[in-house]
Amino acid sequence: MADYTVVPVAGVPDQAAEVGMDPDHFEIRFMREPLGLRNFAVTVERFGGSWKPPKGHPHTRGHRHTVQEEVYFLVSGRAQGNFDGEVIDLEPWTAVRVPPETARAFRAAGEEDAVFVTIGAPQAGLDDVEFIQDYWTD
């Protein structure tokens, strides 16, 4: 018998509040455990459009990793990525690879929500994350 796992994204709990983000403007669904992944992680993230968080808000933070490399794939909407202080505009159907040591943060850059599928390897969990407060300064 074939070995595979099918998981509807909507069936995976939104963990925005659990990771300190505002569930009214952000959604994050960690797919690793529901899919039974062993070597990498997959996450679905939604950044609310037309919204700028105030200074000190969790949405202004960035992060980096010790070992996990990530690819962010923008599925829909427009977004901005901040990589070690360099901000770039992203269009739908764009992928960005970020090595572990590069600080990064994303946000929607328009009226519509920005939706990413993020792939990280090796799968290292939240213990591998260093959060950087007030990473977005504008």
FIZA-264201 format. One record per residue (C-alpha): residue in one letter; residue number from 1; x, z, y. Coordinates in steps of 0.05 Angstrom, whole numbers. Each point is the difference from the previous one (the first is absolute). Layout:
<votis>
(voti A NUM (X Z Y)) ...
</votis>
This chain:
<votis>
(voti M 1 (0 0 0)) (voti A 2 (25 -18 70)) (voti D 3 (24 57 44)) (voti Y 4 (-24 -3 73)) (voti T 5 (-37 42 52)) (voti V 6 (-55 -22 47)) (voti V 7 (-14 46 60)) (voti P 8 (-48 -17 57)) (voti V 9 (34 21 65)) (voti A 10 (-65 30 26)) (voti G 11 (0 46 -61)) (voti V 12 (66 33 19)) (voti P 13 (-9 59 48)) (voti D 14 (21 -9 72)) (voti Q 15 (56 50 12)) (voti A 16 (6 -7 76)) (voti A 17 (-19 72 16)) (voti E 18 (45 26 -56)) (voti V 19 (62 -34 31)) (voti G 20 (-17 24 70)) (voti M 21 (-31 -64 27)) (voti D 22 (-66 -9 36)) (voti P 23 (-51 -27 -51)) (voti D 24 (-41 -30 56)) (voti H 25 (57 -47 18)) (voti F 26 (43 -4 -62)) (voti E 27 (-11 -9 -75)) (voti I 28 (52 7 -56)) (voti R 29 (-13 -9 -74)) (voti F 30 (58 15 -47)) (voti M 31 (-8 -46 -60)) (voti R 32 (60 24 -42)) (voti E 33 (-35 52 -43)) (voti P 34 (-67 -36 -9)) (voti L 35 (38 -62 -23)) (voti G 36 (48 40 -44)) (voti L 37 (62 -30 34)) (voti R 38 (67 24 -26)) (voti N 39 (52 -35 43)) (voti F 40 (-30 -14 68)) (voti A 41 (-56 20 46)) (voti V 42 (-57 -40 32)) (voti T 43 (-39 26 60)) (voti V 44 (-57 -31 40)) (voti E 45 (-1 20 73)) (voti R 46 (-48 -15 57)) (voti F 47 (19 12 72)) (voti G 48 (-60 2 48)) (voti G 49 (-1 -55 52)) (voti S 50 (-9 11 75)) (voti W 51 (24 72 -3)) (voti K 52 (63 32 28)) (voti P 53 (14 71 -21)) (voti P 54 (21 52 51)) (voti K 55 (71 28 1)) (voti G 56 (10 51 -55)) (voti H 57 (-55 -30 -44)) (voti P 58 (19 -13 -73)) (voti H 59 (-10 -75 10)) (voti T 60 (60 -1 46)) (voti R 61 (48 21 -55)) (voti G 62 (47 -44 -39)) (voti H 63 (37 12 -65)) (voti R 64 (60 -19 -42)) (voti H 65 (20 11 -72)) (voti T 66 (61 23 -38)) (voti V 67 (-6 -49 -58)) (voti Q 68 (-65 -39 4)) (voti E 69 (3 -72 27)) (voti E 70 (-68 -27 24)) (voti V 71 (-34 -66 12)) (voti Y 72 (-59 0 48)) (voti F 73 (-47 -58 -9)) (voti L 74 (-50 -10 57)) (voti V 75 (-63 -26 -32)) (voti S 76 (-46 -2 61)) (voti G 77 (0 15 74)) (voti R 78 (59 0 46)) (voti A 79 (51 55 2)) (voti Q 80 (64 25 30)) (voti G 81 (58 29 -39)) (voti N 82 (51 46 30)) (voti F 83 (67 -2 -36)) (voti D 84 (54 48 27)) (voti G 85 (-31 -9 69)) (voti E 86 (-7 -77 -3)) (voti V 87 (-73 -20 5)) (voti I 88 (-23 -66 -30)) (voti D 89 (-68 -34 -3)) (voti L 90 (-28 -17 -69)) (voti E 91 (-51 -52 -19)) (voti P 92 (-44 1 -62)) (voti W 93 (33 -23 -64)) (voti T 94 (68 26 22)) (voti A 95 (45 43 -43)) (voti V 96 (54 47 27)) (voti R 97 (54 33 -43)) (voti V 98 (26 66 25)) (voti P 99 (60 35 -32)) (voti P 100 (-6 75 -12)) (voti E 101 (43 23 59)) (voti T 102 (-36 -41 54)) (voti A 103 (-51 40 39)) (voti R 104 (-67 -37 2)) (voti A 105 (-71 5 25)) (voti F 106 (-59 -47 6)) (voti R 107 (-63 -6 41)) (voti A 108 (-56 -50 13)) (voti A 109 (13 -47 58)) (voti G 110 (-69 -24 18)) (voti E 111 (-74 11 -6)) (voti E 112 (-3 -6 -75)) (voti D 113 (28 48 -52)) (voti A 114 (68 -16 -30)) (voti V 115 (1 5 -76)) (voti F 116 (65 5 -39)) (voti V 117 (18 1 -73)) (voti T 118 (65 38 -7)) (voti I 119 (46 -3 -60)) (voti G 120 (56 51 -8)) (voti A 121 (55 5 -52)) (voti P 122 (27 39 -32)) (voti Q 123 (-62 44 0)) (voti A 124 (24 65 31)) (voti G 125 (-62 36 24)) (voti L 126 (-12 39 64)) (voti D 127 (63 42 -10)) (voti D 128 (40 -61 19)) (voti V 129 (-33 -7 69)) (voti E 130 (29 25 66)) (voti F 131 (-52 -1 56)) (voti I 132 (22 -14 72)) (voti Q 133 (-48 30 51)) (voti D 134 (-19 -40 63)) (voti Y 135 (35 -63 -26)) (voti W 136 (-48 -45 40)) (voti T 137 (14 17 73)) (voti D 138 (-50 -46 35)) 
</votis>
